[in-house]
């Protein structure tokens, strides 16, 4: 016992030290890879954050999350040891086949640019207060949303609690958020981007992807020269600077834009050998879509850089799943999407809103808050033109525990009355399940969306119903999913969204470290900070768009666009009403055919007489043709 005792104590101490080290790294936050952090002593920063937050509910919650992640990693390592004892030859062949398939999809013909405004919020504030350009300053009182590069030298960064930043940099000047100002400046930048690629893709208020291939061809310019010209134009017209990454796809362009910040650019040549060399030594955390959690899991099995992925390819799917395997192999090869399109054209999965507040337990106050959130969600649903088939209630308790409940109303909902009516029973049930429930966050979200937009006309002039969750028949071609339009579907989008969600949750949890001012900022940031506006339309395009919109009237019966003439439009409606009557009459008739059009003589027939008539059954071939080509 005397021999084993000291060893046991030493093991316990080593384990505790290791746990504290992983927790300290976790507390560094999601913005560790932000530009301007390379010379910062991150160990010193982690010690300050650790000591400043120790004992708080935030700290306790982070400690639980870190322990859970540690246990998950232990299970991953145990599984890895099992796999190392068995023959993985078939898995290796499958992985190599997938790599070969991916290589066939490599597209080196496009020039994709990722632009990122340098310290955007801070840069906009410095325009109004030039004296702040040469001193450490940040935007955000409770939680920092951005810092200038002077503040970053001290270890300050976005997503950091304000009081922690003040410990790192006592002279730090913090300004309140002003989203109206930032949105206006962002729109100035977007107007310039539209000249280079009208279909650029906004990733957030201060960053965007562009495909400049066509611009380069038309202007006979090199991609690097185009990027330099773009940056100079933005600087001259908006008085802020942007950095750019140029590459063959969006994934590498995003990484490259962070290389020469601020006010710089970096190009990865459209050459396979150059791309593989660039990715080989790249730390996994630098890839958009790999956050702190996934980074630690990969690091535990020996994957520290993208080049390390290849030697572990045989067991990746068994350790992390098929999607992660596909994503990681694409990271190793430096493959990514080349399709760039306006953000508003992407299929929206949900519409939601939430509110952070001081601890609240009074049932009447909670119901008042729920009603307010329902009204806010109604505004968002009206603006985005959606209804939801599923309603989700999210709450965060004072202990940081997050719970969600969902219900499928009998109809798609989008009004505040309906949202509140179906959300209230979920809240009441949670109150029964959690006696004395105290909340600090509440939110509502609609999923399985149904669009309320007017549908577009198809080839035959019919209006297509629009639904955001229509089933897609994705096909797999050469190892890459292809959607109905023939474009590639990359798993990176799912991982990028997971990383964004991780950053959002970190921001929410940091708000607990501050007081009411941060809570107010959190709600304003949630409503305005992630808003992406439609791409600017130049005057010629706007006039043409308005002209097209005014050229036709939609028939309320068949939804066909009609010439905007009163008499013609009324005659068409009369015709449609007669035809609708016949369709109702034959609906219940066995083997009734579908008529492509209606004889003129039937237009004046009475509804009763029409219902009594039975149409002559055509041949099967004719019926099938009519259904295929003319059925509305």
Secondary structure, DSSP 8 states (H G I E B T S, - for coil): -HHHHHHHHHHHHHHHHHHHHHHHHHHT-TTTTSTT-TTS-HHHHHHHHHHHHTTSHHHHHHHHHHHHHHHHHHHHHHHHHHHHTS--HHHHHHHHHHHHHHHHT---S--EEEEEETTHHHHHHHHH-GGGGGS-EEE-SSB-SEE-HHHHTTT--TT-BHHHHHHH-TT-EEE---HHHHHHHHHHHHHHHHHH-TT-EEEETTEEEEE-HHHHHHHT--HHHHHHHHHHHHHHHHS--EEEEEESSHHHHHHHTTTT-SS-EEE--S-HHHHHHHHHT-BGGGSTT--HHHHHHHHHTT--BGGGGGGGTTTHHHHH-HHHHHHHHHHHHT--------GGGS---EEEEEEEEEEE--HHHHHHHHHHHHHHHHHHHHHHTEEEEEEEEEEEETTS-EEEEEE--SS-B-SHHHHHHHHHHHHHHHHHHSTT--EEEEEEEEEEEEE-S---B-TTS-B---BTT-----EEETTEEE-TTS-EE-THHHHHHHHHHHHHHHHHHHGGGS-HHHHHHHHHHHHHTT--------HHHHHHHHHHHHSEEE-TTT--EEES-HHHHHHHHHHHHHHHHHHHHHHTSTT----SS--GGGGGS-HHHHHH-------HHHHHHHHHHH--
